[in-house]
Amino acid sequence: MMKKVNVLVLGVLVAMGLSSCIKDGETYDPNAQYQLEKPIIEEYVSEHLINPQYKDIQGYRVYFEIIEQGTPSSYKYKVTESAGNLALIPAEVIASYEGRLVRDNSVFQSKDDQKFIVPHNVIPAWQLAFLPNQLRYDEDGELLSDPIEFGGLTVEGLQVGSVIRIVTPSYLAYQNVPQGNDIPANSPLYFEITVSELNDYDYSN
């Protein structure tokens, strides 16, 4: 039987309290919201992505486009075993990115050489972008006897030098919670992400 990895992804992270910010008397229906966003996302993808691919996650479609593959096998996403449980070794990432609102294509943020810890402090859509379709390596970088299904967008996950564009529904971003004045509630988002460095996260730092 395939072991399950103890990693905060999708179902857990999507429910990380975002919907707890609903005002009294309101009901957040992610499926209904997605149906409203879907034609807007599809139009945006047709206009702004040259060779889009997509992956359906729990009924929500994420579009993506690989601009640069990056250096093959420059980083291995790994798991470690403790007391019979497998846990993802977080990746420390240096990346530049631009984020846009799908509704009007306006830039809400653009940053160079920012540090992230994947999967811990990124939205679910970024987890899908960075992490591979299967986790295949142990903490020493050796192949696992049984790969662990994760469901990332690519086979190896993002590598050093990778450039990816993603378009995500709000459900896999910030749902119905506005992010300051920059990202309104229920916003589908576009990102272009360029990866400069990838290393195993050092908990001692």
Secondary structure, DSSP 8 states (H G I E B T S, - for coil): ----EE---THHHHTSSGGGG--TT----HHHHHHHHHHHHHHHHHHH-SS-EEEEETTEEEEEEEEE--STTS---EEEEETTEEEE--EEEEEEEEEEETTT--EEEEEEEEEEEETTTS-HHHHHHHSBSEEEEETTS-EEEEEEE---SBSS---TT-EEEEEE-GGGTTTT--BTTTB-SS--EEEEEEEEEEEE--TT-
